[in-house]
Amino acid sequence: MKRKYNNLKRALFIVLVAAFGFSGCKKILDVNQNPNNPDHADPTLLLPTTQAAVSQVVGNSFQVFGNIWAEYWTQSPVASQYKSMDQYAPIATNFDNPWLNLYRVALVNSDLIIKSNQAGLDNVKGIAYLMKAYSFQLATDAFGDIPLSQALQPTVYPNPKYDKQQAVYDSIFVYIHKALPLLNANAVSPGGQDMIYQGDMSKWIAFANTLELRAYLRLSNIDPNTAQAGIAALYQTNPTFLTEDATITYTSTGGNENPFYNEAASPTLGKIQNVVASSTAVNAFTGNNDPRLAKFYTLFIDKVSPVDSLESIPQGSYIQYPNKKVSTPSPLVGGRANDPTSATAPVKLLSAAESYFLQAEAVARGWATGNASALYTQGIQASFDATGAGDATTYINTAPDGLVALTGAASVNAKVKAIITQKYYAMCGFQGFEAWTEWRRTGYPVFWVQSAATTIAAGQKPLRMLYPNTELTSNLNYPGTVPITTPVWWGLANP
Amino acid sequence: MKKNILTCLLLLLLCVAQAYAQDLKVTGTVTSKEDGLPIPGATIKVKGTTTGTQTDIKGQYSITVPQNAILVFSFLGYTSTEQSAPASGVLNVVLSTEIKGLNEVVVTSQNIRREKRTLGYSAPTVSANELTQGENPSVLTSLTGRVAGVNITSTSNTPGGSTRVVFRGGSSITGNNQPLIVVDGVPIDNSSIVSGANSLTAVDFGNRGNDIDPNDIESVTALKGPAAAALYGSRASNGALMITTKSGTNRAKKLEITLNSAVTLSSVLKLPTFQNEYGQGYMSGSATSAGYVTGIDDASDNFSWGAPFTGQVQPWGQQIDGVNQMKPYSALPNNIKDFFSTGFAVDNNVGIASGDDKSSFYMALNSLNSNGIYPGNSDIYDKYGVRFNGKTKLSNNFTASINFNYNKIQGNTPSNGQNANGIWNALMQTPRDIPINKMGDLGNKYNGYNPITNTYGFYGAFVLNPYWVLQNFSNLDDINRVTGDVNLTYQPAQWLSIVERVGVDSYSDRRKLITPKYDFTPADESGSGLWIDETNNGSYEIDQYNVNEVVHDLMITASHKFDNGFAASLLLGNNFRERSTTSNLTSTNTSGGLVVPGWYNLNNSNGPVDVLTDLISIKRTVGFYADLNLSYKEFLFLEGTLRNDRSSTLPLNNYSYFYPSVSGSFVFSELLKNTAIGNFLSYGKLRSSFAQVGSDTNPYQLLTTYGSTTVNGSFGNTKFPFGNVSALQVGSVLGNATLKPEQTRSFEVGTELAFLQNRFSLDFSYYVNDSKNQILSIPIPNSTGYGFNTVNAGEIQNKGIELSLRGTPIKTSDFSWELYGTFTKNNSDVLALPNGVSQVVIGGFSGMSIVAAKGYPYGEFYATTNQTDAQGRTIINPATGQPKPTLTAQYLGSYQPKYQASLGTTVRYKGFSLNALFDVKHGGVLFSDTKSLVDFVGTGIETGGPRFGQPFPNSVYLDANGRSVPNTNIPYSVYNYFTSVISNTPGMDIVDASYIKLRSASISYTFNKAQLRNLPFGAVTVGVFGNNLFLWTPKSNAYVDPEVNSSGAGNEQGFDFAGTPSVRNYGFNLKVSF
């Protein structure tokens, strides 16, 4: 009996270990379903991603590069984060982040929306087409030739080739034209998932038209015939243009703040004030006795001297330590690192003022019908409204760069100069990238200087951004580094 | 086949016949004196006859002998012993080891104990005694210099600091390169989870492989190649480190208590060499301009670019309440050194062991309490451990055993890196004339921060007072860990054994990262100086990591010894493993920070709480394996293994994979016995092995997924939900449903030789390891819309030689002198990368990458540097005198050393013992942010001497034809160079990582039995010891201990980003046994 019991135990032991060891392999191993992330997403959830990504690019890295290269801001003497911009010596890695956000966040998610088979997505797809058009324009204006036809198809084209900037512009118009019929007020509205216009399709139609006008005007030097024809065709549709800014309303909630402020307030930058007022812009505003000056910049509060003052340093003169008293960009533009109200500053993808100036330019060039002076005046007033500078009438009538600059202009070029110079003032701190871009197209304004910290030849300034390092190291079709002094296709060689 | 069976039968008959003729059956167990463990395969012979047997896997034997026969017990590596057969028939024998370093029994995979001579691969073993010589609380660090072919890097050499161990260069491009750590047959986790946003702000919480107390360890064996570890499968493709803990020995039930106490003091091993000529201030203008101004005095500055020292008494720092502090304007050479205090640690271990031939146990309690080199109680590490190892042999051929270990670890680790909380970063920026070491009294208004007025009086506007940082920032962790296994062995017959073992490693690592909230304005009233506000929103982060591993093994072993000298054993095994982990990282709102200062709770979040990480991961593998061992007599051995693994992480059609290994050993000295050569050559063996190991990957790599949207800027981000808008984005990594297992192949050939009765010995190996089909997440162009593709690609090869030498030039009964050394040369080469990819980044930051680049060794630095001509002279821009940067990044050398070597010695005289061990690494490089920092602020030795009017050292400019013209007259601004120009050439902060270290040294005295006659002690040893004692570096490294690494034990190495400084430790210890 005892012996039997022992045998039983042995048998049990063997059976147990065998059962444990050899039991249904496949079932045991079927644990590779990701419990952390879904493998499908509703396209309406992708829409805010595309908008926030574009806004992050315009409102953060392009905001810094643009405002420094447009000489509104310069590197603070007591910090060092953006020195290489003032040195005109950016390195390829400086552009990794905006490129990533454009392609890997804004564009790929727009594309997934557009390709979705889900029903009732007309409005969402229409907006996605516009975000795609906007993103590609942003990318090509910054970098020139970029991947387009082979982009966003990783399995077919693991190394997307770069398309000519002209082809990119052709596609931008296609995307806008595809968007328009989808922006149908009777379709299902994305509502709050549209962070810019909360599903208001009439505003998106105005956005589409304004974007198209901007894109055609960009071709004014390189291909005026296409620009003129395109604008004429656009005006034949009786287009509405933007009368309010295209912007995401940022809040003071952490992570939902203005991207540039959020960057400065990050634990790494620790609210260090990296950018300060550049004398280039400040002197120009001062010369016109412009009340917007004190809106775009914050006065320097002096502990010793009784008078607070607006102080600036010459562009790129951080190394000289000329003056420890320096004004900073204001919280209105999100530029004051240690002022939490910077958090709610808007990022303007397109602004109302810009819309008027674009129309004014189209009229001034004779490519559209309308009253250039009225549009110009409306543009200035829209800028005054946006900054809370009040009624612009006095300024318009007395400032040397005011209405007189337009009305006194004899040539088309002189008119364009007046319009772009005013657009430059309106874009201070809000749309640095666009101001730098319009300068590259028109050469206006004319009062920019070369940065004191320049590392490139005398008289030269940055005319493009560098392709990012990530493309250099990962794309077999990388076209080679193009120096920042080479103009893009539509740009002037010597603005 | 038939013939064999017949032979067996005949043999059996013969035995039976003999049994009738004799009448005494002797049984017993043969155990090792050193560890009390049974010795399988020991030979028992009747003296004067050819009759004999061998012990089985449990060390047991049974032999029938004539009355009064003398039995000879022998086993290679042990001293033979002769005993007469007792009438009782029970004879247990304890064998003691002969000469160390040769012929030992080693612990191989699956805890199988094998005679070293039978192994076809290198398997060096380090004994408990060697391991604890330097009293280093890290068992991994303690292996440094003791084993050839192993590259060990100990980041800070402090208790709780990281240690990276790599055998033969590692095998993986982006995955783990460290060996599997196995304790008593059961793999344990060796994660190194670094806290901090990135490697520039890392906090090193050590690696879990260091948790085990070295005092509990009996021996450590390094199975360096995959051949050695074939039975552990995928996880051991980088080799395995087999740790055997102590067990109760055959002590005739006597209880033995061993107490080991050590008191350790610590100090910083290496500080940068500073200039002592210039003080606080900055410069203006350029060296060539007429308005060039030197040394503008600025009381708030972190720069030492001021005027040359004058010794004049003058005001400094902030003016508070109308008063400035005064001090002489002169250098304080020791202001940084004296900031540090002496670290202090107490390490206690009590081990209790007992046992007889049936049962044994070992239990231990240990504690380690350490307060590091930073002033105050900010760098704390407390570890407590309990161990119980027990084993009992039951009457019905079952043996049950249990190993259990519990650890409790609590600590606070000051931050590395460049954030506000980086102590080293703050300290290195102290001007040469600022008495930072005397600014620890934070009640002093010139030193501290006033939370009522929210002002600060500290002199520096750009960094915080490091004393205040130490008091107000913390990185706390709390680890609770259980490891152990239960083991049941059943031996139904002499030739058959079945082992069932279940092992567990389970721990929770809970961290709290605290950043205070503050907004200080300068107290200064003078209006001078570039005083700026110091502000931080504060944060509180809780990181919870859980790791659970369950491993089951069932092993059936059958063995048979044939009478013609052949022996065979076959092991069949099944393995099941599950690893499940969770990580939950939650913090107060990243940009909003805290609402109320000083309250560290997620409820105090200013804005939504940020879920930084919420991950669950489960991986399972099922393996079947076979191991066949064949031997002929005492000199020819052959082993073959075959394993099949099935992994949950691979696609169903590729989830099962086989891999083989074969190894052989030829002990040719057996054939030379009693020859002239044999008298000289006491032992000689040739060995060779070939192995292939398949490897799976991490879970969830087959599909592309979506995640909640975060749009990252360079430092900030836009995070969803945005108000009440939710968003998803497609993941950056493309899934791949066609993944295949990785494959590592290794070949090894080697020899072991011993001369003159084993007085001198050497062990040499040559190996080639090749890993391909690596599962890599390779960067793809972002223009594809995705960032990474998961692919099978890439090949990395490591070739090298290893040499160990050991000799005892003098050996008398009272005096012995032993020397030992190792030499290791490993050539790593990244042979292939996926189509179109020239390199894969494994670490670094935007301007300085550490990469695996095709055609280069693993771990190559890649960055822009100064242009040089063919003769290595720096090319300058003749307009400015400043060096020109290279237009593209350059390959600047690997963190892997060209060779490593060590030399150690042990001298014994009566009770005295003296040990010393030096180790060398030659030829690697590291990136030193410490260099960058001390040069930037003008405290580094390079910034001393004339600061303007001099041409850049050894420089040229290019003439119109591109020819080099030596530059003798174009000056450059040293200030501009180090504060501005060099920031475009991070490659200039690469320094030679070569070093020689006195790794450990000790002197001890053991009282002999006669001295202790009237005392209750069995043995008493007292000693002084030190580890990491002295460091010699090339002149070019005037900055940092080359072992310092900011990101712990991962693949990102040679990265001094203001990391925790390493320390030298020294102290005394006492070992008493009762």
Chai-1 contact restraints between the chains, C-beta under 6 A:
chainA,res_idxA,chainB,res_idxB,connection_type,confidence,min_distance_angstrom,max_distance_angstrom,comment,restraint_id
A,N6,B,N396,contact,1.0,0.0,6.0,A-B,restraint_1
A,V17,B,E500,contact,1.0,0.0,6.0,A-B,restraint_2
A,V17,B,L554,contact,1.0,0.0,6.0,A-B,restraint_3
A,G21,B,L554,contact,1.0,0.0,6.0,A-B,restraint_4
A,G21,B,N574,contact,1.0,0.0,6.0,A-B,restraint_5
A,C25,B,V622,contact,1.0,0.0,6.0,A-B,restraint_6
A,C25,B,R646,contact,1.0,0.0,6.0,A-B,restraint_7
A,I28,B,R620,contact,1.0,0.0,6.0,A-B,restraint_8
A,L29,B,R620,contact,1.0,0.0,6.0,A-B,restraint_9
A,L29,B,R646,contact,1.0,0.0,6.0,A-B,restraint_10
A,L29,B,S648,contact,1.0,0.0,6.0,A-B,restraint_11
A,V31,B,I618,contact,1.0,0.0,6.0,A-B,restraint_12
A,V31,B,R620,contact,1.0,0.0,6.0,A-B,restraint_13
A,V31,B,S648,contact,1.0,0.0,6.0,A-B,restraint_14
A,N32,B,S648,contact,1.0,0.0,6.0,A-B,restraint_15
A,N32,B,P699,contact,1.0,0.0,6.0,A-B,restraint_16
A,N34,B,Y700,contact,1.0,0.0,6.0,A-B,restraint_17
A,N34,B,T705,contact,1.0,0.0,6.0,A-B,restraint_18
A,P35,B,I616,contact,1.0,0.0,6.0,A-B,restraint_19
A,N36,B,L615,contact,1.0,0.0,6.0,A-B,restraint_20
A,N37,B,T705,contact,1.0,0.0,6.0,A-B,restraint_21
A,N37,B,G707,contact,1.0,0.0,6.0,A-B,restraint_22
A,P38,B,Y706,contact,1.0,0.0,6.0,A-B,restraint_23
A,D39,B,L703,contact,1.0,0.0,6.0,A-B,restraint_24
A,D39,B,T705,contact,1.0,0.0,6.0,A-B,restraint_25
A,A41,B,Y706,contact,1.0,0.0,6.0,A-B,restraint_26
A,A41,B,L728,contact,1.0,0.0,6.0,A-B,restraint_27
A,L45,B,A727,contact,1.0,0.0,6.0,A-B,restraint_28
A,L45,B,L728,contact,1.0,0.0,6.0,A-B,restraint_29
A,P48,B,V725,contact,1.0,0.0,6.0,A-B,restraint_30
A,P48,B,A727,contact,1.0,0.0,6.0,A-B,restraint_31
A,T49,B,T709,contact,1.0,0.0,6.0,A-B,restraint_32
A,T49,B,A727,contact,1.0,0.0,6.0,A-B,restraint_33
A,T49,B,Q729,contact,1.0,0.0,6.0,A-B,restraint_34
A,A52,B,V711,contact,1.0,0.0,6.0,A-B,restraint_35
A,A52,B,T718,contact,1.0,0.0,6.0,A-B,restraint_36
A,A53,B,V711,contact,1.0,0.0,6.0,A-B,restraint_37
A,Q56,B,V711,contact,1.0,0.0,6.0,A-B,restraint_38
A,Q56,B,G713,contact,1.0,0.0,6.0,A-B,restraint_39
A,Q56,B,T718,contact,1.0,0.0,6.0,A-B,restraint_40
A,N60,B,G713,contact,1.0,0.0,6.0,A-B,restraint_41
A,V78,B,L530,contact,1.0,0.0,6.0,A-B,restraint_42
A,V78,B,I532,contact,1.0,0.0,6.0,A-B,restraint_43
A,T93,B,S846,contact,1.0,0.0,6.0,A-B,restraint_44
A,N97,B,S714,contact,1.0,0.0,6.0,A-B,restraint_45
A,W99,B,N782,contact,1.0,0.0,6.0,A-B,restraint_46
A,L100,B,N782,contact,1.0,0.0,6.0,A-B,restraint_47
A,Y103,B,N782,contact,1.0,0.0,6.0,A-B,restraint_48
A,Y103,B,S783,contact,1.0,0.0,6.0,A-B,restraint_49
A,Y103,B,G785,contact,1.0,0.0,6.0,A-B,restraint_50
A,R104,B,N782,contact,1.0,0.0,6.0,A-B,restraint_51
A,R104,B,G787,contact,1.0,0.0,6.0,A-B,restraint_52
A,V105,B,V711,contact,1.0,0.0,6.0,A-B,restraint_53
A,V108,B,V730,contact,1.0,0.0,6.0,A-B,restraint_54
A,V108,B,G785,contact,1.0,0.0,6.0,A-B,restraint_55
A,N109,B,Q729,contact,1.0,0.0,6.0,A-B,restraint_56
A,P147,B,S783,contact,1.0,0.0,6.0,A-B,restraint_57
A,A151,B,S783,contact,1.0,0.0,6.0,A-B,restraint_58
A,L152,B,G785,contact,1.0,0.0,6.0,A-B,restraint_59
A,P154,B,L734,contact,1.0,0.0,6.0,A-B,restraint_60
A,P154,B,T784,contact,1.0,0.0,6.0,A-B,restraint_61
A,P154,B,Y786,contact,1.0,0.0,6.0,A-B,restraint_62
A,P158,B,I780,contact,1.0,0.0,6.0,A-B,restraint_63
A,N159,B,G836,contact,1.0,0.0,6.0,A-B,restraint_64
A,P160,B,S783,contact,1.0,0.0,6.0,A-B,restraint_65
A,G192,B,V725,contact,1.0,0.0,6.0,A-B,restraint_66
A,T253,B,G607,contact,1.0,0.0,6.0,A-B,restraint_67
A,G254,B,N589,contact,1.0,0.0,6.0,A-B,restraint_68
A,G254,B,S591,contact,1.0,0.0,6.0,A-B,restraint_69
A,G254,B,G592,contact,1.0,0.0,6.0,A-B,restraint_70
A,G254,B,G607,contact,1.0,0.0,6.0,A-B,restraint_71
A,G255,B,K719,contact,1.0,0.0,6.0,A-B,restraint_72
A,N256,B,F722,contact,1.0,0.0,6.0,A-B,restraint_73
A,P259,B,G713,contact,1.0,0.0,6.0,A-B,restraint_74
A,N262,B,S591,contact,1.0,0.0,6.0,A-B,restraint_75
A,N262,B,G716,contact,1.0,0.0,6.0,A-B,restraint_76
A,E263,B,G713,contact,1.0,0.0,6.0,A-B,restraint_77
A,E263,B,F715,contact,1.0,0.0,6.0,A-B,restraint_78
A,E263,B,G716,contact,1.0,0.0,6.0,A-B,restraint_79
A,A265,B,S591,contact,1.0,0.0,6.0,A-B,restraint_80
A,S266,B,F715,contact,1.0,0.0,6.0,A-B,restraint_81
A,S266,B,G716,contact,1.0,0.0,6.0,A-B,restraint_82
A,T268,B,F715,contact,1.0,0.0,6.0,A-B,restraint_83
A,L269,B,F715,contact,1.0,0.0,6.0,A-B,restraint_84
A,G270,B,A420,contact,1.0,0.0,6.0,A-B,restraint_85
A,K271,B,T535,contact,1.0,0.0,6.0,A-B,restraint_86
A,K303,B,G527,contact,1.0,0.0,6.0,A-B,restraint_87
A,V304,B,G527,contact,1.0,0.0,6.0,A-B,restraint_88
A,Y321,B,S284,contact,1.0,0.0,6.0,A-B,restraint_89
A,K324,B,L530,contact,1.0,0.0,6.0,A-B,restraint_90
A,N338,B,D533,contact,1.0,0.0,6.0,A-B,restraint_91
A,N338,B,T535,contact,1.0,0.0,6.0,A-B,restraint_92
A,T470,B,N782,contact,1.0,0.0,6.0,A-B,restraint_93
A,E471,B,P781,contact,1.0,0.0,6.0,A-B,restraint_94
A,S474,B,P779,contact,1.0,0.0,6.0,A-B,restraint_95
A,S474,B,I780,contact,1.0,0.0,6.0,A-B,restraint_96
A,S474,B,P781,contact,1.0,0.0,6.0,A-B,restraint_97
A,N475,B,P781,contact,1.0,0.0,6.0,A-B,restraint_98
A,L476,B,G836,contact,1.0,0.0,6.0,A-B,restraint_99
